[in-house]
């Protein structure tokens, strides 16, 4: 099958949706499918051979974060040319509600079109204003995929219709073996965090407040952004900044407990799946997406969302109980298998097969 995949966010900036698309593309190619991806990217970006860039993206506040998107005449022209020359059996658009390439591709194409909805969201003034434009794009869709119950619920409540639930994937084998970072390693007192430090919903301030109540612990933080570390714990916090994919995996293997204190806006929790694949013990806020991935606490410990004191209590308990940490890590390795891309990609292909059975190839819509 010849699959065209549309990424709304800049390919040269790390992000969960971009990583999802890259992993899906590679999994599909491993299963014998032909794949082409189009995404915003700097003109001189070093792109894989299967990725077509549409030029520089601009930072736009979206869903509590800042995403780099592309929307304009140049991007639209490049999307149309890509569709016209692609000969795709199916077009797979990610986040078609985001004002970026996905909307442009919906307008520019006709035929079998599948969309994946990653984010959960509340109705906002911006969405209300953009609703006519978004509906004109959604009407083109032949099939819908949601990566979580939260994303599916948001879609149904705001725009009606339904979707197939297919969770995010993780390439489990990529994370299972790695050496700890130099000078680090599980030692019974190391906590870890991965995410944008300056993005409130990632929850780092909650974790820093909790660390003051775990006096014997140290914290390893990986991710972009800046954060003010209280003087009282400054000597126990190490900031790595943005790390490579390889060092990210090594970071998971460098800690005793990986902490995900996210306060909301998460539809799945890919960092949890990655940490679980690495054999880390996970401690996470009890937001719905995280509860689901961790099996309501069977594959990782949970604490009440936003409660620094509860996080500290659970962290102290885990650090002092290596047997419990080992049991949770073992359960996590079993639980994460259902999210491996070898399984997830096959489920996605079934959706492709359903929408292509009743339609021809994807073509440029010259009327739109």
QUIKA-V951839 format. One record per residue. RES is the residue in one small letter. OMEGA is omega in degrees with one decimal (NA if undefined). BURIAL is + if it has 24 or more other C-alpha atoms within 12 Angstrom, else -. D_FIRST is the distance of its C-alpha to the first C-alpha in Angstrom with 2 decimals. Layout:
res=RES omega=OMEGA burial=BURIAL d_first=D_FIRST
res=RES omega=OMEGA burial=BURIAL d_first=D_FIRST
This chain:
res=x omega=178.6 burial=- d_first=0.00
res=x omega=-171.5 burial=+ d_first=3.82
res=x omega=171.7 burial=+ d_first=6.18
res=x omega=-176.8 burial=+ d_first=9.87
res=x omega=-178.2 burial=+ d_first=12.42
res=x omega=177.6 burial=+ d_first=16.08
res=x omega=-176.9 burial=+ d_first=18.90
res=x omega=-171.9 burial=+ d_first=22.32
res=x omega=-175.0 burial=+ d_first=24.53
res=x omega=-177.4 burial=+ d_first=25.63
res=x omega=-176.3 burial=+ d_first=23.54
res=x omega=174.1 burial=+ d_first=26.80
res=x omega=-178.3 burial=+ d_first=28.51
res=x omega=178.2 burial=+ d_first=27.82
res=x omega=-174.9 burial=+ d_first=26.81
res=x omega=-178.4 burial=+ d_first=25.20
res=x omega=178.4 burial=+ d_first=22.40
res=x omega=179.7 burial=+ d_first=21.59
res=x omega=176.8 burial=+ d_first=21.62
res=x omega=-177.5 burial=+ d_first=19.40
res=x omega=179.5 burial=+ d_first=16.71
res=x omega=179.7 burial=+ d_first=17.21
res=x omega=177.6 burial=+ d_first=17.11
res=x omega=-179.6 burial=+ d_first=13.96
res=x omega=-178.7 burial=+ d_first=12.20
res=x omega=178.0 burial=+ d_first=13.79
res=x omega=177.9 burial=+ d_first=13.06
res=x omega=178.8 burial=+ d_first=9.27
res=x omega=177.8 burial=+ d_first=9.74
res=x omega=178.6 burial=- d_first=12.26
res=x omega=172.2 burial=- d_first=10.06
res=x omega=-179.3 burial=- d_first=8.03
res=x omega=175.5 burial=- d_first=5.08
res=x omega=-173.2 burial=+ d_first=6.07
res=x omega=170.5 burial=+ d_first=8.31
res=x omega=-179.7 burial=+ d_first=11.27
res=x omega=172.3 burial=+ d_first=14.11
res=x omega=-174.9 burial=+ d_first=17.13
res=x omega=170.0 burial=+ d_first=20.40
res=x omega=177.4 burial=+ d_first=24.15
res=x omega=174.7 burial=+ d_first=25.76
res=x omega=-176.4 burial=- d_first=28.98
res=x omega=-178.5 burial=- d_first=28.95
res=x omega=-179.1 burial=- d_first=29.93
res=x omega=177.3 burial=- d_first=27.68
res=x omega=-174.0 burial=- d_first=26.23
res=x omega=172.5 burial=+ d_first=22.49
res=x omega=-176.8 burial=- d_first=19.73
res=x omega=-178.1 burial=- d_first=17.91
res=x omega=-178.1 burial=+ d_first=14.74
res=x omega=174.7 burial=+ d_first=17.09
res=x omega=-180.0 burial=+ d_first=18.69
res=x omega=178.4 burial=+ d_first=22.10
res=x omega=-179.5 burial=+ d_first=23.86
res=x omega=-173.2 burial=+ d_first=27.33
res=x omega=173.8 burial=+ d_first=29.81
res=x omega=178.6 burial=+ d_first=29.56
res=x omega=179.6 burial=- d_first=32.71
res=x omega=-178.5 burial=- d_first=33.93
res=x omega=174.4 burial=- d_first=34.09
res=x omega=-178.6 burial=- d_first=35.63
res=x omega=173.6 burial=+ d_first=33.17
res=x omega=177.5 burial=+ d_first=33.50
res=x omega=-179.6 burial=- d_first=36.29
res=x omega=174.2 burial=- d_first=34.67
res=x omega=-178.5 burial=- d_first=34.13
res=x omega=178.1 burial=+ d_first=30.63
res=x omega=-172.3 burial=+ d_first=29.81
res=x omega=-179.6 burial=+ d_first=28.00
res=x omega=-177.6 burial=+ d_first=27.42
res=x omega=-178.9 burial=+ d_first=28.37
res=x omega=-174.8 burial=- d_first=29.96
res=x omega=-179.5 burial=- d_first=29.87
res=x omega=178.6 burial=- d_first=28.56
res=x omega=-179.7 burial=+ d_first=25.68
res=x omega=-180.0 burial=+ d_first=24.91
res=x omega=179.7 burial=- d_first=24.98
res=x omega=175.9 burial=+ d_first=22.63
res=x omega=180.0 burial=+ d_first=20.11
res=x omega=179.8 burial=+ d_first=20.40
res=x omega=178.3 burial=+ d_first=20.00
res=x omega=178.8 burial=+ d_first=16.87
res=x omega=-177.5 burial=+ d_first=15.32
res=x omega=-175.2 burial=- d_first=16.90
res=x omega=-171.8 burial=- d_first=15.67
res=x omega=-175.7 burial=+ d_first=12.13
res=x omega=-173.2 burial=+ d_first=10.45
res=x omega=171.7 burial=+ d_first=8.05
res=x omega=-179.8 burial=+ d_first=6.28
res=x omega=175.6 burial=+ d_first=8.01
res=x omega=-177.4 burial=+ d_first=10.92
res=x omega=-176.4 burial=+ d_first=12.28
res=x omega=177.8 burial=+ d_first=16.00
res=x omega=-178.6 burial=+ d_first=18.39
res=x omega=-179.6 burial=+ d_first=22.02
res=x omega=177.1 burial=+ d_first=22.12
res=x omega=178.3 burial=+ d_first=25.85
res=x omega=-179.5 burial=+ d_first=26.57
res=x omega=-178.1 burial=+ d_first=27.96
res=x omega=-173.3 burial=+ d_first=25.53
res=x omega=-178.0 burial=+ d_first=22.24
res=x omega=177.7 burial=+ d_first=20.63
res=x omega=179.0 burial=+ d_first=23.25
res=x omega=-179.5 burial=+ d_first=22.97
res=x omega=176.8 burial=+ d_first=19.22
res=x omega=179.7 burial=+ d_first=19.93
res=x omega=-171.4 burial=+ d_first=22.67
res=x omega=-171.5 burial=+ d_first=20.82
res=x omega=169.1 burial=+ d_first=17.69
res=x omega=-177.3 burial=+ d_first=17.24
res=x omega=-178.1 burial=+ d_first=14.58
res=x omega=-179.2 burial=+ d_first=12.29
res=x omega=177.5 burial=+ d_first=13.68
res=x omega=176.7 burial=+ d_first=13.97
res=x omega=172.7 burial=+ d_first=16.85
res=x omega=178.6 burial=+ d_first=18.20
res=x omega=-175.2 burial=+ d_first=22.01
res=x omega=-168.3 burial=+ d_first=23.58
res=x omega=165.5 burial=+ d_first=27.24
res=x omega=-175.4 burial=+ d_first=30.00
res=x omega=173.8 burial=+ d_first=32.49
res=x omega=179.3 burial=- d_first=35.68
res=x omega=-178.7 burial=- d_first=36.40
res=x omega=178.0 burial=- d_first=38.01
res=x omega=-179.7 burial=- d_first=39.75
res=x omega=179.3 burial=- d_first=36.95
res=x omega=179.1 burial=- d_first=34.36
res=x omega=-180.0 burial=- d_first=36.84
res=x omega=-175.3 burial=- d_first=37.34
res=x omega=-172.0 burial=- d_first=33.66
res=x omega=178.7 burial=- d_first=32.74
res=x omega=178.5 burial=- d_first=32.66
res=x omega=-178.3 burial=- d_first=30.29
res=x omega=179.6 burial=+ d_first=28.04
res=x omega=178.9 burial=+ d_first=28.08
res=x omega=175.8 burial=- d_first=27.04
res=x omega=-177.6 burial=+ d_first=23.87
res=x omega=179.7 burial=+ d_first=23.29
res=x omega=-179.7 burial=+ d_first=23.73
res=x omega=-171.5 burial=+ d_first=20.43
res=x omega=175.1 burial=+ d_first=18.47
res=x omega=-179.3 burial=+ d_first=16.59
res=x omega=-178.5 burial=+ d_first=16.45
res=x omega=175.8 burial=+ d_first=18.47
res=x omega=171.8 burial=+ d_first=18.47
res=x omega=-176.9 burial=+ d_first=21.76
res=x omega=-179.2 burial=+ d_first=22.32
res=x omega=174.9 burial=+ d_first=25.85
res=x omega=-179.1 burial=+ d_first=28.38
res=x omega=178.3 burial=+ d_first=30.16
res=x omega=179.6 burial=+ d_first=27.24
res=x omega=-179.2 burial=+ d_first=26.55
res=x omega=178.9 burial=+ d_first=30.29
res=x omega=-178.4 burial=+ d_first=30.59
res=x omega=-177.9 burial=+ d_first=27.84
res=x omega=-176.9 burial=- d_first=29.36
res=x omega=-175.5 burial=- d_first=32.88
res=x omega=-171.7 burial=- d_first=32.29
res=x omega=180.0 burial=+ d_first=29.84
res=x omega=-178.2 burial=- d_first=29.61
res=x omega=-178.5 burial=- d_first=26.65
res=x omega=-179.0 burial=+ d_first=24.93
res=x omega=174.4 burial=+ d_first=21.94
res=x omega=179.4 burial=+ d_first=20.19
res=x omega=175.2 burial=+ d_first=21.78
res=x omega=-174.1 burial=+ d_first=19.58
res=x omega=170.7 burial=+ d_first=21.74
res=x omega=178.3 burial=+ d_first=21.29
res=x omega=174.5 burial=+ d_first=20.29
res=x omega=177.1 burial=+ d_first=22.27
res=x omega=-170.4 burial=+ d_first=21.74
res=x omega=-175.2 burial=+ d_first=24.88
res=x omega=-179.4 burial=- d_first=25.45
res=x omega=-171.6 burial=+ d_first=25.74
res=x omega=-169.4 burial=+ d_first=28.84
res=x omega=-176.2 burial=+ d_first=30.67
res=x omega=175.3 burial=- d_first=32.69
res=x omega=175.0 burial=+ d_first=34.55
res=x omega=174.2 burial=- d_first=38.15
res=x omega=174.9 burial=+ d_first=40.00
res=x omega=-179.6 burial=- d_first=40.88
res=x omega=178.8 burial=- d_first=44.17
res=x omega=-179.4 burial=- d_first=47.11
res=x omega=178.6 burial=+ d_first=45.09
res=x omega=178.1 burial=+ d_first=44.14
res=x omega=-177.0 burial=+ d_first=44.63
res=x omega=178.6 burial=- d_first=48.40
res=x omega=-178.6 burial=+ d_first=49.05
res=x omega=-175.9 burial=+ d_first=49.46
res=x omega=172.7 burial=+ d_first=46.30
res=x omega=179.5 burial=+ d_first=44.16
res=x omega=178.0 burial=+ d_first=40.94
res=x omega=175.8 burial=+ d_first=39.18
res=x omega=178.3 burial=+ d_first=35.98
res=x omega=177.0 burial=+ d_first=35.30
res=x omega=-175.6 burial=+ d_first=36.72
res=x omega=-174.3 burial=+ d_first=40.45
res=x omega=178.4 burial=+ d_first=41.47
res=x omega=-170.8 burial=+ d_first=39.14
res=x omega=-174.8 burial=+ d_first=41.36
res=x omega=173.9 burial=+ d_first=38.73
res=x omega=167.7 burial=+ d_first=37.77
res=x omega=-178.8 burial=+ d_first=41.27
res=x omega=177.5 burial=+ d_first=42.79
res=x omega=177.2 burial=+ d_first=46.21
res=x omega=-180.0 burial=+ d_first=46.31
res=x omega=178.9 burial=+ d_first=45.67
res=x omega=176.8 burial=+ d_first=48.32
res=x omega=179.1 burial=+ d_first=50.82
res=x omega=-176.9 burial=+ d_first=50.11
res=x omega=177.8 burial=+ d_first=50.56
res=x omega=-179.8 burial=+ d_first=54.16
res=x omega=175.6 burial=- d_first=54.71
res=x omega=-166.7 burial=+ d_first=53.26
res=x omega=-178.3 burial=+ d_first=55.86
res=x omega=-173.4 burial=- d_first=54.80
res=x omega=170.5 burial=+ d_first=51.10
res=x omega=-172.4 burial=+ d_first=49.37
res=x omega=175.9 burial=+ d_first=46.15
res=x omega=-175.0 burial=+ d_first=43.34
res=x omega=176.1 burial=+ d_first=41.36
res=x omega=178.0 burial=+ d_first=38.19
res=x omega=-178.4 burial=+ d_first=36.68
res=x omega=176.8 burial=- d_first=37.52
res=x omega=-180.0 burial=- d_first=40.33
res=x omega=178.8 burial=- d_first=44.03
res=x omega=178.0 burial=+ d_first=46.10
res=x omega=-179.9 burial=- d_first=49.83
res=x omega=177.0 burial=+ d_first=50.80
res=x omega=-176.9 burial=- d_first=54.06
res=x omega=-175.8 burial=- d_first=56.82
res=x omega=-178.4 burial=- d_first=57.54
res=x omega=-172.5 burial=- d_first=54.20
res=x omega=-177.7 burial=- d_first=53.42
res=x omega=179.9 burial=- d_first=54.29
res=x omega=-178.2 burial=+ d_first=51.85
res=x omega=176.0 burial=+ d_first=48.73
res=x omega=-180.0 burial=+ d_first=46.61
res=x omega=179.5 burial=+ d_first=44.17
res=x omega=-173.7 burial=+ d_first=41.46
res=x omega=177.5 burial=- d_first=39.88
res=x omega=-179.3 burial=- d_first=36.29
res=x omega=175.3 burial=+ d_first=34.98
res=x omega=177.5 burial=- d_first=32.18
res=x omega=-179.8 burial=- d_first=29.37
res=x omega=-179.6 burial=- d_first=31.29
res=x omega=174.7 burial=+ d_first=34.55
res=x omega=179.2 burial=+ d_first=33.04
res=x omega=178.5 burial=+ d_first=32.11
res=x omega=178.6 burial=+ d_first=35.60
res=x omega=177.0 burial=+ d_first=37.13
res=x omega=-179.0 burial=+ d_first=35.72
res=x omega=-176.0 burial=+ d_first=37.49
res=x omega=-172.6 burial=+ d_first=40.67
res=x omega=174.9 burial=+ d_first=41.70
res=x omega=-179.6 burial=+ d_first=43.19
res=x omega=174.2 burial=+ d_first=41.87
res=x omega=-175.1 burial=+ d_first=38.95
res=x omega=175.8 burial=+ d_first=39.95
res=x omega=-175.1 burial=+ d_first=37.69
res=x omega=-175.5 burial=+ d_first=40.29
res=x omega=-174.9 burial=+ d_first=37.95
res=x omega=178.8 burial=+ d_first=39.73
res=x omega=178.0 burial=+ d_first=36.90
res=x omega=179.7 burial=+ d_first=33.87
res=x omega=-179.9 burial=+ d_first=31.52
res=x omega=-179.6 burial=+ d_first=28.72
res=x omega=-177.4 burial=+ d_first=27.72
res=x omega=-176.4 burial=+ d_first=29.44
res=x omega=179.0 burial=+ d_first=27.13
res=x omega=176.2 burial=+ d_first=30.31
res=x omega=-178.9 burial=+ d_first=31.45
res=x omega=178.0 burial=+ d_first=28.35
res=x omega=179.8 burial=+ d_first=28.71
res=x omega=177.7 burial=+ d_first=32.43
res=x omega=179.0 burial=+ d_first=31.98
res=x omega=179.6 burial=+ d_first=29.58
res=x omega=179.5 burial=+ d_first=32.32
res=x omega=179.7 burial=+ d_first=34.85
res=x omega=170.1 burial=+ d_first=36.83
res=x omega=-174.2 burial=+ d_first=39.07
res=x omega=171.9 burial=+ d_first=37.99
res=x omega=-171.9 burial=+ d_first=40.42
res=x omega=172.1 burial=+ d_first=38.93
res=x omega=-173.4 burial=+ d_first=40.16
res=x omega=174.4 burial=+ d_first=39.74
res=x omega=-172.5 burial=+ d_first=37.47
res=x omega=-177.9 burial=+ d_first=35.17
res=x omega=-178.3 burial=+ d_first=31.94
res=x omega=177.2 burial=+ d_first=33.74
res=x omega=-177.3 burial=+ d_first=35.53
res=x omega=-177.9 burial=+ d_first=32.27
res=x omega=-177.1 burial=+ d_first=30.73
res=x omega=177.0 burial=+ d_first=34.10
res=x omega=-179.7 burial=+ d_first=34.68
res=x omega=175.0 burial=- d_first=37.80
res=x omega=-180.0 burial=+ d_first=39.39
res=x omega=-176.3 burial=+ d_first=38.56
res=x omega=179.6 burial=+ d_first=36.27
res=x omega=-178.6 burial=+ d_first=38.21
res=x omega=-178.7 burial=+ d_first=41.37
res=x omega=173.6 burial=+ d_first=41.59
res=x omega=-179.2 burial=+ d_first=44.28
res=x omega=-176.5 burial=+ d_first=45.10
res=x omega=175.8 burial=+ d_first=43.24
res=x omega=-175.7 burial=+ d_first=45.43
res=x omega=-176.7 burial=+ d_first=48.24
res=x omega=-179.7 burial=+ d_first=49.23
res=x omega=178.4 burial=- d_first=52.02
res=x omega=176.9 burial=+ d_first=49.76
res=x omega=-179.4 burial=+ d_first=47.24
res=x omega=179.7 burial=+ d_first=50.19
res=x omega=-178.0 burial=+ d_first=51.47
res=x omega=178.0 burial=+ d_first=48.15
res=x omega=177.9 burial=+ d_first=47.67
res=x omega=-178.8 burial=+ d_first=51.19
res=x omega=-179.0 burial=- d_first=50.61
res=x omega=-179.1 burial=+ d_first=47.40
res=x omega=-179.3 burial=+ d_first=48.89
res=x omega=-174.9 burial=- d_first=51.89
res=x omega=-178.6 burial=- d_first=49.98
res=x omega=179.7 burial=- d_first=47.87
res=x omega=178.8 burial=- d_first=47.43
res=x omega=177.5 burial=+ d_first=45.85
res=x omega=-178.7 burial=+ d_first=43.58
res=x omega=180.0 burial=+ d_first=42.42
res=x omega=179.0 burial=- d_first=41.82
res=x omega=179.4 burial=+ d_first=39.75
res=x omega=177.5 burial=+ d_first=37.68
res=x omega=177.9 burial=+ d_first=37.04
res=x omega=-180.0 burial=+ d_first=36.02
res=x omega=179.5 burial=+ d_first=33.68
res=x omega=176.7 burial=+ d_first=31.85
res=x omega=-175.4 burial=+ d_first=31.35
res=x omega=-173.4 burial=+ d_first=30.33
res=x omega=-177.4 burial=+ d_first=27.72
res=x omega=-178.3 burial=+ d_first=25.60
res=x omega=178.0 burial=+ d_first=23.91
res=x omega=179.9 burial=+ d_first=22.65
res=x omega=-175.2 burial=+ d_first=21.09
res=x omega=178.7 burial=+ d_first=17.57
res=x omega=177.3 burial=+ d_first=16.53
res=x omega=-175.4 burial=+ d_first=17.43
res=x omega=-178.5 burial=+ d_first=16.57
res=x omega=178.3 burial=+ d_first=12.91
res=x omega=177.4 burial=+ d_first=12.49
res=x omega=178.2 burial=+ d_first=14.35
res=x omega=-180.0 burial=+ d_first=12.23
res=x omega=177.3 burial=+ d_first=9.03
res=x omega=176.3 burial=- d_first=11.53
res=x omega=176.7 burial=+ d_first=12.33
res=x omega=-176.6 burial=+ d_first=8.91
res=x omega=179.6 burial=+ d_first=9.09
res=x omega=-175.5 burial=- d_first=12.65
res=x omega=-179.5 burial=+ d_first=12.43
res=x omega=-178.2 burial=+ d_first=9.91
res=x omega=-175.3 burial=- d_first=12.11
res=x omega=-177.1 burial=- d_first=14.95
res=x omega=178.4 burial=- d_first=13.78
res=x omega=179.9 burial=- d_first=12.45
res=x omega=172.4 burial=+ d_first=10.62
res=x omega=178.9 burial=+ d_first=12.04
res=x omega=173.2 burial=+ d_first=15.32
res=x omega=177.2 burial=+ d_first=18.37
res=x omega=-175.9 burial=- d_first=21.01
res=x omega=178.0 burial=- d_first=24.11
res=x omega=-176.1 burial=- d_first=26.37
res=x omega=NA burial=- d_first=25.84
